[in-house]
Every structure is written in structure tokens, then in C-alpha cells.
Amino acid sequence: QVQLAESGGGLVPAGNSLRLSCTASTRTFRINAMGWFRQVPGKEHEFVAAVTDIDGNTYYADSVKGRFTISADNAKNTVYLQMNSLKPEDTAVYSCAAGAINSYTYHYPNQYRYWGQGTQVTVSS
């Protein structure tokens, strides 16, 4: 069983930055990527970004391109989400996820087998 531990959420004013971290307890053949989703009350999980472990391909939602950067430290089983120029609409619970994806499926939550508890990000206007 893979456990994911997130950190780095908080409350910031619009225009500021935050960095989220997510560390996996172990690696498994069932995982080739880690990513971030976000969710607000009453809505489905929204894909934010993902990175594959071997070739380092990155994927981003259009809403965060140019502002967010995902990166991975494979030696530490850790993925980071650097969030710059934050907007109030970025407010959500951000969850780390790990699974087996490809360039067609990276944005589907059901492709991710393992999920963290989530961390709240609140951006004030």
C-alpha cells in the first residue's frame, strides 16, 4: 500500500506563491506518475498537473499553465507543486495522487490509484 503525505497549504493573498510537497511511502510498478488535483465543495476533482517518473513528462491544466510548475525528486519519492501568481479561484483542497497514466489519460482522476488526504489552499482577494 502506498501512502501519500502532503504539506505546504495555507492562506495567502492574491499574487503570492505557495509550494506544495507530496512524499510517497514507497514505489511500486503500479505507479508511473504523480500529480495534483484540486476540489471545491460540490464539485468533482479538477486536474491540476502531473509528472511522469521515468521520462519526466509534465502535464498541466490550461488554467494553471505559466503559473504552476510541477517537479519531482525521484530519489526522495517526492513531487512538488510550485504555485505562483495565485488567484482567488485557485482556492481549493489540493490532493496529491499517484497512478499509471499516459498522455491521453493523465487528467482522469480514476487513473490514479493512490491519494493523499489533501491540503487546503486559500487565496484571498
Phi and psi in radians as a Rosetta constraint file:
Dihedral C 1 N 2 CA 2 C 2 CIRCULARHARMONIC -1.710 0.35
Dihedral N 2 CA 2 C 2 N 3 CIRCULARHARMONIC 2.252 0.35
Dihedral C 2 N 3 CA 3 C 3 CIRCULARHARMONIC -1.934 0.35
Dihedral N 3 CA 3 C 3 N 4 CIRCULARHARMONIC 2.440 0.35
Dihedral C 3 N 4 CA 4 C 4 CIRCULARHARMONIC -2.030 0.35
Dihedral N 4 CA 4 C 4 N 5 CIRCULARHARMONIC 2.272 0.35
Dihedral C 4 N 5 CA 5 C 5 CIRCULARHARMONIC -2.080 0.35
Dihedral N 5 CA 5 C 5 N 6 CIRCULARHARMONIC 2.081 0.35
Dihedral C 5 N 6 CA 6 C 6 CIRCULARHARMONIC -1.768 0.35
Dihedral N 6 CA 6 C 6 N 7 CIRCULARHARMONIC 2.724 0.35
Dihedral C 6 N 7 CA 7 C 7 CIRCULARHARMONIC -2.711 0.35
Dihedral N 7 CA 7 C 7 N 8 CIRCULARHARMONIC 2.842 0.35
Dihedral C 7 N 8 CA 8 C 8 CIRCULARHARMONIC 1.918 0.35
Dihedral N 8 CA 8 C 8 N 9 CIRCULARHARMONIC -0.031 0.35
Dihedral C 8 N 9 CA 9 C 9 CIRCULARHARMONIC -1.244 0.35
Dihedral N 9 CA 9 C 9 N 10 CIRCULARHARMONIC 3.055 0.35
Dihedral C 9 N 10 CA 10 C 10 CIRCULARHARMONIC 2.855 0.35
Dihedral N 10 CA 10 C 10 N 11 CIRCULARHARMONIC -2.965 0.35
Dihedral C 10 N 11 CA 11 C 11 CIRCULARHARMONIC -1.954 0.35
Dihedral N 11 CA 11 C 11 N 12 CIRCULARHARMONIC 2.155 0.35
Dihedral C 11 N 12 CA 12 C 12 CIRCULARHARMONIC -2.399 0.35
Dihedral N 12 CA 12 C 12 N 13 CIRCULARHARMONIC 2.694 0.35
Dihedral C 12 N 13 CA 13 C 13 CIRCULARHARMONIC -1.321 0.35
Dihedral N 13 CA 13 C 13 N 14 CIRCULARHARMONIC 2.755 0.35
Dihedral C 13 N 14 CA 14 C 14 CIRCULARHARMONIC -0.996 0.35
Dihedral N 14 CA 14 C 14 N 15 CIRCULARHARMONIC 2.468 0.35
Dihedral C 14 N 15 CA 15 C 15 CIRCULARHARMONIC 1.640 0.35
Dihedral N 15 CA 15 C 15 N 16 CIRCULARHARMONIC -0.266 0.35
Dihedral C 15 N 16 CA 16 C 16 CIRCULARHARMONIC -1.462 0.35
Dihedral N 16 CA 16 C 16 N 17 CIRCULARHARMONIC -3.091 0.35
Dihedral C 16 N 17 CA 17 C 17 CIRCULARHARMONIC -2.196 0.35
Dihedral N 17 CA 17 C 17 N 18 CIRCULARHARMONIC 2.729 0.35
Dihedral C 17 N 18 CA 18 C 18 CIRCULARHARMONIC -2.516 0.35
Dihedral N 18 CA 18 C 18 N 19 CIRCULARHARMONIC 2.665 0.35
Dihedral C 18 N 19 CA 19 C 19 CIRCULARHARMONIC -2.169 0.35
Dihedral N 19 CA 19 C 19 N 20 CIRCULARHARMONIC 2.169 0.35
Dihedral C 19 N 20 CA 20 C 20 CIRCULARHARMONIC -1.702 0.35
Dihedral N 20 CA 20 C 20 N 21 CIRCULARHARMONIC 2.546 0.35
Dihedral C 20 N 21 CA 21 C 21 CIRCULARHARMONIC -2.196 0.35
Dihedral N 21 CA 21 C 21 N 22 CIRCULARHARMONIC 2.609 0.35
Dihedral C 21 N 22 CA 22 C 22 CIRCULARHARMONIC -2.524 0.35
Dihedral N 22 CA 22 C 22 N 23 CIRCULARHARMONIC 2.153 0.35
Dihedral C 22 N 23 CA 23 C 23 CIRCULARHARMONIC -2.008 0.35
Dihedral N 23 CA 23 C 23 N 24 CIRCULARHARMONIC 2.275 0.35
Dihedral C 23 N 24 CA 24 C 24 CIRCULARHARMONIC -1.587 0.35
Dihedral N 24 CA 24 C 24 N 25 CIRCULARHARMONIC 2.465 0.35
Dihedral C 24 N 25 CA 25 C 25 CIRCULARHARMONIC -1.222 0.35
Dihedral N 25 CA 25 C 25 N 26 CIRCULARHARMONIC -0.449 0.35
Dihedral C 25 N 26 CA 26 C 26 CIRCULARHARMONIC -2.826 0.35
Dihedral N 26 CA 26 C 26 N 27 CIRCULARHARMONIC 3.009 0.35
Dihedral C 26 N 27 CA 27 C 27 CIRCULARHARMONIC -1.934 0.35
Dihedral N 27 CA 27 C 27 N 28 CIRCULARHARMONIC 2.708 0.35
Dihedral C 27 N 28 CA 28 C 28 CIRCULARHARMONIC -2.625 0.35
Dihedral N 28 CA 28 C 28 N 29 CIRCULARHARMONIC 2.751 0.35
Dihedral C 28 N 29 CA 29 C 29 CIRCULARHARMONIC -1.152 0.35
Dihedral N 29 CA 29 C 29 N 30 CIRCULARHARMONIC -0.238 0.35
Dihedral C 29 N 30 CA 30 C 30 CIRCULARHARMONIC -1.360 0.35
Dihedral N 30 CA 30 C 30 N 31 CIRCULARHARMONIC -0.118 0.35
Dihedral C 30 N 31 CA 31 C 31 CIRCULARHARMONIC -2.067 0.35
Dihedral N 31 CA 31 C 31 N 32 CIRCULARHARMONIC 2.255 0.35
Dihedral C 31 N 32 CA 32 C 32 CIRCULARHARMONIC -2.197 0.35
Dihedral N 32 CA 32 C 32 N 33 CIRCULARHARMONIC 0.060 0.35
Dihedral C 32 N 33 CA 33 C 33 CIRCULARHARMONIC -2.790 0.35
Dihedral N 33 CA 33 C 33 N 34 CIRCULARHARMONIC 2.758 0.35
Dihedral C 33 N 34 CA 34 C 34 CIRCULARHARMONIC -2.262 0.35
Dihedral N 34 CA 34 C 34 N 35 CIRCULARHARMONIC 2.603 0.35
Dihedral C 34 N 35 CA 35 C 35 CIRCULARHARMONIC -2.651 0.35
Dihedral N 35 CA 35 C 35 N 36 CIRCULARHARMONIC -3.134 0.35
Dihedral C 35 N 36 CA 36 C 36 CIRCULARHARMONIC -2.225 0.35
Dihedral N 36 CA 36 C 36 N 37 CIRCULARHARMONIC 2.387 0.35
Dihedral C 36 N 37 CA 37 C 37 CIRCULARHARMONIC -2.143 0.35
Dihedral N 37 CA 37 C 37 N 38 CIRCULARHARMONIC 2.820 0.35
Dihedral C 37 N 38 CA 38 C 38 CIRCULARHARMONIC -2.363 0.35
Dihedral N 38 CA 38 C 38 N 39 CIRCULARHARMONIC 2.717 0.35
Dihedral C 38 N 39 CA 39 C 39 CIRCULARHARMONIC -2.564 0.35
Dihedral N 39 CA 39 C 39 N 40 CIRCULARHARMONIC 2.388 0.35
Dihedral C 39 N 40 CA 40 C 40 CIRCULARHARMONIC -1.973 0.35
Dihedral N 40 CA 40 C 40 N 41 CIRCULARHARMONIC 2.750 0.35
Dihedral C 40 N 41 CA 41 C 41 CIRCULARHARMONIC -0.954 0.35
Dihedral N 41 CA 41 C 41 N 42 CIRCULARHARMONIC 2.309 0.35
Dihedral C 41 N 42 CA 42 C 42 CIRCULARHARMONIC 1.485 0.35
Dihedral N 42 CA 42 C 42 N 43 CIRCULARHARMONIC 0.011 0.35
Dihedral C 42 N 43 CA 43 C 43 CIRCULARHARMONIC -2.160 0.35
Dihedral N 43 CA 43 C 43 N 44 CIRCULARHARMONIC 2.851 0.35
Dihedral C 43 N 44 CA 44 C 44 CIRCULARHARMONIC -1.311 0.35
Dihedral N 44 CA 44 C 44 N 45 CIRCULARHARMONIC 2.894 0.35
Dihedral C 44 N 45 CA 45 C 45 CIRCULARHARMONIC -1.068 0.35
Dihedral N 45 CA 45 C 45 N 46 CIRCULARHARMONIC 2.345 0.35
Dihedral C 45 N 46 CA 46 C 46 CIRCULARHARMONIC -1.928 0.35
Dihedral N 46 CA 46 C 46 N 47 CIRCULARHARMONIC 2.224 0.35
Dihedral C 46 N 47 CA 47 C 47 CIRCULARHARMONIC -1.126 0.35
Dihedral N 47 CA 47 C 47 N 48 CIRCULARHARMONIC 2.423 0.35
Dihedral C 47 N 48 CA 48 C 48 CIRCULARHARMONIC -2.005 0.35
Dihedral N 48 CA 48 C 48 N 49 CIRCULARHARMONIC -1.009 0.35
Dihedral C 48 N 49 CA 49 C 49 CIRCULARHARMONIC -2.852 0.35
Dihedral N 49 CA 49 C 49 N 50 CIRCULARHARMONIC 2.732 0.35
Dihedral C 49 N 50 CA 50 C 50 CIRCULARHARMONIC -2.616 0.35
Dihedral N 50 CA 50 C 50 N 51 CIRCULARHARMONIC 2.725 0.35
Dihedral C 50 N 51 CA 51 C 51 CIRCULARHARMONIC -2.448 0.35
Dihedral N 51 CA 51 C 51 N 52 CIRCULARHARMONIC 2.366 0.35
Dihedral C 51 N 52 CA 52 C 52 CIRCULARHARMONIC -1.521 0.35
Dihedral N 52 CA 52 C 52 N 53 CIRCULARHARMONIC 2.635 0.35
Dihedral C 52 N 53 CA 53 C 53 CIRCULARHARMONIC -1.421 0.35
Dihedral N 53 CA 53 C 53 N 54 CIRCULARHARMONIC -0.644 0.35
Dihedral C 53 N 54 CA 54 C 54 CIRCULARHARMONIC -1.450 0.35
Dihedral N 54 CA 54 C 54 N 55 CIRCULARHARMONIC -0.908 0.35
Dihedral C 54 N 55 CA 55 C 55 CIRCULARHARMONIC -1.740 0.35
Dihedral N 55 CA 55 C 55 N 56 CIRCULARHARMONIC -0.081 0.35
Dihedral C 55 N 56 CA 56 C 56 CIRCULARHARMONIC 1.228 0.35
Dihedral N 56 CA 56 C 56 N 57 CIRCULARHARMONIC 0.359 0.35
Dihedral C 56 N 57 CA 57 C 57 CIRCULARHARMONIC -1.106 0.35
Dihedral N 57 CA 57 C 57 N 58 CIRCULARHARMONIC 2.439 0.35
Dihedral C 57 N 58 CA 58 C 58 CIRCULARHARMONIC -2.067 0.35
Dihedral N 58 CA 58 C 58 N 59 CIRCULARHARMONIC 2.601 0.35
Dihedral C 58 N 59 CA 59 C 59 CIRCULARHARMONIC -2.346 0.35
Dihedral N 59 CA 59 C 59 N 60 CIRCULARHARMONIC 2.474 0.35
Dihedral C 59 N 60 CA 60 C 60 CIRCULARHARMONIC -2.383 0.35
Dihedral N 60 CA 60 C 60 N 61 CIRCULARHARMONIC 2.580 0.35
Dihedral C 60 N 61 CA 61 C 61 CIRCULARHARMONIC -1.238 0.35
Dihedral N 61 CA 61 C 61 N 62 CIRCULARHARMONIC 2.568 0.35
Dihedral C 61 N 62 CA 62 C 62 CIRCULARHARMONIC -1.005 0.35
Dihedral N 62 CA 62 C 62 N 63 CIRCULARHARMONIC -0.573 0.35
Dihedral C 62 N 63 CA 63 C 63 CIRCULARHARMONIC -1.207 0.35
Dihedral N 63 CA 63 C 63 N 64 CIRCULARHARMONIC -0.277 0.35
Dihedral C 63 N 64 CA 64 C 64 CIRCULARHARMONIC -2.079 0.35
Dihedral N 64 CA 64 C 64 N 65 CIRCULARHARMONIC -0.084 0.35
Dihedral C 64 N 65 CA 65 C 65 CIRCULARHARMONIC -1.011 0.35
Dihedral N 65 CA 65 C 65 N 66 CIRCULARHARMONIC 2.338 0.35
Dihedral C 65 N 66 CA 66 C 66 CIRCULARHARMONIC 1.518 0.35
Dihedral N 66 CA 66 C 66 N 67 CIRCULARHARMONIC -0.226 0.35
Dihedral C 66 N 67 CA 67 C 67 CIRCULARHARMONIC -2.000 0.35
Dihedral N 67 CA 67 C 67 N 68 CIRCULARHARMONIC -0.642 0.35
Dihedral C 67 N 68 CA 68 C 68 CIRCULARHARMONIC -1.879 0.35
Dihedral N 68 CA 68 C 68 N 69 CIRCULARHARMONIC 2.565 0.35
Dihedral C 68 N 69 CA 69 C 69 CIRCULARHARMONIC -2.336 0.35
Dihedral N 69 CA 69 C 69 N 70 CIRCULARHARMONIC 2.224 0.35
Dihedral C 69 N 70 CA 70 C 70 CIRCULARHARMONIC -1.795 0.35
Dihedral N 70 CA 70 C 70 N 71 CIRCULARHARMONIC 2.455 0.35
Dihedral C 70 N 71 CA 71 C 71 CIRCULARHARMONIC -2.563 0.35
Dihedral N 71 CA 71 C 71 N 72 CIRCULARHARMONIC 2.841 0.35
Dihedral C 71 N 72 CA 72 C 72 CIRCULARHARMONIC -2.365 0.35
Dihedral N 72 CA 72 C 72 N 73 CIRCULARHARMONIC 2.517 0.35
Dihedral C 72 N 73 CA 73 C 73 CIRCULARHARMONIC -2.024 0.35
Dihedral N 73 CA 73 C 73 N 74 CIRCULARHARMONIC 1.665 0.35
Dihedral C 73 N 74 CA 74 C 74 CIRCULARHARMONIC -1.147 0.35
Dihedral N 74 CA 74 C 74 N 75 CIRCULARHARMONIC -0.518 0.35
Dihedral C 74 N 75 CA 75 C 75 CIRCULARHARMONIC -1.133 0.35
Dihedral N 75 CA 75 C 75 N 76 CIRCULARHARMONIC -0.482 0.35
Dihedral C 75 N 76 CA 76 C 76 CIRCULARHARMONIC -1.809 0.35
Dihedral N 76 CA 76 C 76 N 77 CIRCULARHARMONIC 0.054 0.35
Dihedral C 76 N 77 CA 77 C 77 CIRCULARHARMONIC 0.917 0.35
Dihedral N 77 CA 77 C 77 N 78 CIRCULARHARMONIC 0.680 0.35
Dihedral C 77 N 78 CA 78 C 78 CIRCULARHARMONIC -2.167 0.35
Dihedral N 78 CA 78 C 78 N 79 CIRCULARHARMONIC 2.449 0.35
Dihedral C 78 N 79 CA 79 C 79 CIRCULARHARMONIC -2.133 0.35
Dihedral N 79 CA 79 C 79 N 80 CIRCULARHARMONIC 2.522 0.35
Dihedral C 79 N 80 CA 80 C 80 CIRCULARHARMONIC -2.097 0.35
Dihedral N 80 CA 80 C 80 N 81 CIRCULARHARMONIC 2.603 0.35
Dihedral C 80 N 81 CA 81 C 81 CIRCULARHARMONIC -2.217 0.35
Dihedral N 81 CA 81 C 81 N 82 CIRCULARHARMONIC 1.837 0.35
Dihedral C 81 N 82 CA 82 C 82 CIRCULARHARMONIC -1.525 0.35
Dihedral N 82 CA 82 C 82 N 83 CIRCULARHARMONIC 2.092 0.35
Dihedral C 82 N 83 CA 83 C 83 CIRCULARHARMONIC -2.000 0.35
Dihedral N 83 CA 83 C 83 N 84 CIRCULARHARMONIC 1.977 0.35
Dihedral C 83 N 84 CA 84 C 84 CIRCULARHARMONIC -1.946 0.35
Dihedral N 84 CA 84 C 84 N 85 CIRCULARHARMONIC 2.854 0.35
Dihedral C 84 N 85 CA 85 C 85 CIRCULARHARMONIC 0.859 0.35
Dihedral N 85 CA 85 C 85 N 86 CIRCULARHARMONIC 0.856 0.35
Dihedral C 85 N 86 CA 86 C 86 CIRCULARHARMONIC -1.117 0.35
Dihedral N 86 CA 86 C 86 N 87 CIRCULARHARMONIC 2.532 0.35
Dihedral C 86 N 87 CA 87 C 87 CIRCULARHARMONIC -2.080 0.35
Dihedral N 87 CA 87 C 87 N 88 CIRCULARHARMONIC 2.743 0.35
Dihedral C 87 N 88 CA 88 C 88 CIRCULARHARMONIC -0.980 0.35
Dihedral N 88 CA 88 C 88 N 89 CIRCULARHARMONIC -0.575 0.35
Dihedral C 88 N 89 CA 89 C 89 CIRCULARHARMONIC -1.251 0.35
Dihedral N 89 CA 89 C 89 N 90 CIRCULARHARMONIC -0.104 0.35
Dihedral C 89 N 90 CA 90 C 90 CIRCULARHARMONIC -1.435 0.35
Dihedral N 90 CA 90 C 90 N 91 CIRCULARHARMONIC -0.125 0.35
Dihedral C 90 N 91 CA 91 C 91 CIRCULARHARMONIC -1.061 0.35
Dihedral N 91 CA 91 C 91 N 92 CIRCULARHARMONIC 2.191 0.35
Dihedral C 91 N 92 CA 92 C 92 CIRCULARHARMONIC -3.113 0.35
Dihedral N 92 CA 92 C 92 N 93 CIRCULARHARMONIC 3.005 0.35
Dihedral C 92 N 93 CA 93 C 93 CIRCULARHARMONIC -1.558 0.35
Dihedral N 93 CA 93 C 93 N 94 CIRCULARHARMONIC 2.145 0.35
Dihedral C 93 N 94 CA 94 C 94 CIRCULARHARMONIC -1.738 0.35
Dihedral N 94 CA 94 C 94 N 95 CIRCULARHARMONIC 2.212 0.35
Dihedral C 94 N 95 CA 95 C 95 CIRCULARHARMONIC -2.073 0.35
Dihedral N 95 CA 95 C 95 N 96 CIRCULARHARMONIC 2.389 0.35
Dihedral C 95 N 96 CA 96 C 96 CIRCULARHARMONIC -1.475 0.35
Dihedral N 96 CA 96 C 96 N 97 CIRCULARHARMONIC 2.539 0.35
Dihedral C 96 N 97 CA 97 C 97 CIRCULARHARMONIC -2.498 0.35
Dihedral N 97 CA 97 C 97 N 98 CIRCULARHARMONIC 2.655 0.35
Dihedral C 97 N 98 CA 98 C 98 CIRCULARHARMONIC -2.374 0.35
Dihedral N 98 CA 98 C 98 N 99 CIRCULARHARMONIC 2.435 0.35
Dihedral C 98 N 99 CA 99 C 99 CIRCULARHARMONIC -3.030 0.35
Dihedral N 99 CA 99 C 99 N 100 CIRCULARHARMONIC -2.947 0.35
Dihedral C 99 N 100 CA 100 C 100 CIRCULARHARMONIC -1.888 0.35
Dihedral N 100 CA 100 C 100 N 101 CIRCULARHARMONIC 2.011 0.35
Dihedral C 100 N 101 CA 101 C 101 CIRCULARHARMONIC -2.269 0.35
Dihedral N 101 CA 101 C 101 N 102 CIRCULARHARMONIC 2.968 0.35
Dihedral C 101 N 102 CA 102 C 102 CIRCULARHARMONIC -2.437 0.35
Dihedral N 102 CA 102 C 102 N 103 CIRCULARHARMONIC -3.045 0.35
Dihedral C 102 N 103 CA 103 C 103 CIRCULARHARMONIC -1.219 0.35
Dihedral N 103 CA 103 C 103 N 104 CIRCULARHARMONIC -0.176 0.35
Dihedral C 103 N 104 CA 104 C 104 CIRCULARHARMONIC -1.736 0.35
Dihedral N 104 CA 104 C 104 N 105 CIRCULARHARMONIC -0.390 0.35
Dihedral C 104 N 105 CA 105 C 105 CIRCULARHARMONIC -1.996 0.35
Dihedral N 105 CA 105 C 105 N 106 CIRCULARHARMONIC 0.021 0.35
Dihedral C 105 N 106 CA 106 C 106 CIRCULARHARMONIC -1.055 0.35
Dihedral N 106 CA 106 C 106 N 107 CIRCULARHARMONIC -0.397 0.35
Dihedral C 106 N 107 CA 107 C 107 CIRCULARHARMONIC -1.697 0.35
Dihedral N 107 CA 107 C 107 N 108 CIRCULARHARMONIC 0.043 0.35
Dihedral C 107 N 108 CA 108 C 108 CIRCULARHARMONIC -1.621 0.35
Dihedral N 108 CA 108 C 108 N 109 CIRCULARHARMONIC 2.121 0.35
Dihedral C 108 N 109 CA 109 C 109 CIRCULARHARMONIC -1.011 0.35
Dihedral N 109 CA 109 C 109 N 110 CIRCULARHARMONIC -0.590 0.35
Dihedral C 109 N 110 CA 110 C 110 CIRCULARHARMONIC -1.253 0.35
Dihedral N 110 CA 110 C 110 N 111 CIRCULARHARMONIC -0.072 0.35
Dihedral C 110 N 111 CA 111 C 111 CIRCULARHARMONIC -1.488 0.35
Dihedral N 111 CA 111 C 111 N 112 CIRCULARHARMONIC -0.140 0.35
Dihedral C 111 N 112 CA 112 C 112 CIRCULARHARMONIC -1.823 0.35
Dihedral N 112 CA 112 C 112 N 113 CIRCULARHARMONIC 2.074 0.35
Dihedral C 112 N 113 CA 113 C 113 CIRCULARHARMONIC -1.430 0.35
Dihedral N 113 CA 113 C 113 N 114 CIRCULARHARMONIC -0.548 0.35
Dihedral C 113 N 114 CA 114 C 114 CIRCULARHARMONIC -2.096 0.35
Dihedral N 114 CA 114 C 114 N 115 CIRCULARHARMONIC 2.477 0.35
Dihedral C 114 N 115 CA 115 C 115 CIRCULARHARMONIC -2.367 0.35
Dihedral N 115 CA 115 C 115 N 116 CIRCULARHARMONIC 2.545 0.35
Dihedral C 115 N 116 CA 116 C 116 CIRCULARHARMONIC -1.493 0.35
Dihedral N 116 CA 116 C 116 N 117 CIRCULARHARMONIC 3.123 0.35
Dihedral C 116 N 117 CA 117 C 117 CIRCULARHARMONIC -1.345 0.35
Dihedral N 117 CA 117 C 117 N 118 CIRCULARHARMONIC -0.433 0.35
Dihedral C 117 N 118 CA 118 C 118 CIRCULARHARMONIC 1.765 0.35
Dihedral N 118 CA 118 C 118 N 119 CIRCULARHARMONIC 2.611 0.35
Dihedral C 118 N 119 CA 119 C 119 CIRCULARHARMONIC -2.373 0.35
Dihedral N 119 CA 119 C 119 N 120 CIRCULARHARMONIC 2.387 0.35
Dihedral C 119 N 120 CA 120 C 120 CIRCULARHARMONIC -1.405 0.35
Dihedral N 120 CA 120 C 120 N 121 CIRCULARHARMONIC 2.303 0.35
Dihedral C 120 N 121 CA 121 C 121 CIRCULARHARMONIC -2.092 0.35
Dihedral N 121 CA 121 C 121 N 122 CIRCULARHARMONIC 2.126 0.35
Dihedral C 121 N 122 CA 122 C 122 CIRCULARHARMONIC -2.156 0.35
Dihedral N 122 CA 122 C 122 N 123 CIRCULARHARMONIC 2.179 0.35
Dihedral C 122 N 123 CA 123 C 123 CIRCULARHARMONIC -1.995 0.35
Dihedral N 123 CA 123 C 123 N 124 CIRCULARHARMONIC 2.051 0.35
Dihedral C 123 N 124 CA 124 C 124 CIRCULARHARMONIC -1.557 0.35
Dihedral N 124 CA 124 C 124 N 125 CIRCULARHARMONIC 2.601 0.35
